């Protein structure tokens, strides 16, 4: 029995994807649960696994765009049974499909003695050369799957190279070695569309401030060993900022809202998106109910998302439903920048590099670890006074962490 491998639905707004890489080759025996290929969409990369075991026959090339529901491979369960016969069974039982050796008048073929009736029929009908087909059965015997694969590969041979060649030319097109042209990935196209849409639909304004990181650094250093030992995760800066943002959103609820048509929708929960850079582009997984979580819970969520992002295992549900976003350009050395809104949210906080700078403190110039903060907001929903109030509240909580619910 042959089972079709179809592109599954991976999100409401996703209608197609790209077969990024096949983890199993055509004609290879796979088991249920084996990763067959990676599907890359405009939001996530997903590994598609085999539901049943058998011999895989691929129908789509790497780099090919496929629609949701499209058949990209088949798995022949019958071929699996033929290819997994044990040596003992083969030795003790005569092979009912084995044909007699040719007479002296016939031209002897190395594979002629081991062709079953089913395989022989395919070879004859498709006019295949059995000697040129690598058998996957015992002793190199040709199986039905081998013959079918050879027939299909031969019929597809003139098309696949041309298709791949066209794809390669579309993806990489060098011009005299001075530049290279290639297609944008689905994720990069989606990011571009979102950024342009945000600029065109929202009245984006950015306000700045700076915060002294001394208190947070001292508290983190003092608590790190005990925190790590107790929770089996390190205490980072991001959990402090998530906590501070929640306090800011409580003080200025308008920023925890969105505009939808002519309606103003106020959120009464705090699902904070944390921007994560990957090789494929920027993704924003969401920390759910951040206002109800401890520092340890927040750090576990952040660490878990970081691992999933690096491995390309972020799921579509991990990226949906955020009410506010934090973007940390400081990890890359950014000193100051203006983050762009993550629609339909009304606010995004940009963190930047911690830098030792001279600052005035009690009438004296002292050197302190300082960080610039940038709040971009939708001026349609948020007034300037509210934006500044929010940013100052975040600054106060960072400079005096005792204002946060410290549950180490």
Buried (B, 14 or more C-beta within 10 A) or exposed (E): EBBEBBBEEBBEEBEBBBBBBBBBEBBBBBEEEBBBBBBBBBBBBBBBBBEBBBBBBBBBBBBBBBEBEBEBBBBBEBBBEBBEBEEEEBEEEEEEBEBEEEEEEEEEEEBBEBBBEBBBEBBEEBEBEBEEBEBBBBEEBBBBBBBBBBBBBEEBEEEEEEBBEEBEEEBEEEEEEEEEEEBEBBBBEBBEEBBEEBEEBBEBBBBBBBBBBBBBEEBBEEBBEEBBEEBEBEBBBBBBBBBBBBBBBEBBEBBBBBBEEEEEEEBEEBBBBBBBBBEBBBBBBBBBEBBEBBBBBBBBBBBBBBEBBEEBBBBBEBBBEBBBBBBBBBEEEBEBBBBBBBBBBBBBBBBBBBBEBEBEEEEEEEEBBBBBBBBBBBBEBBEEEBBBBBBBBBBBBBBEBEBBEEEB
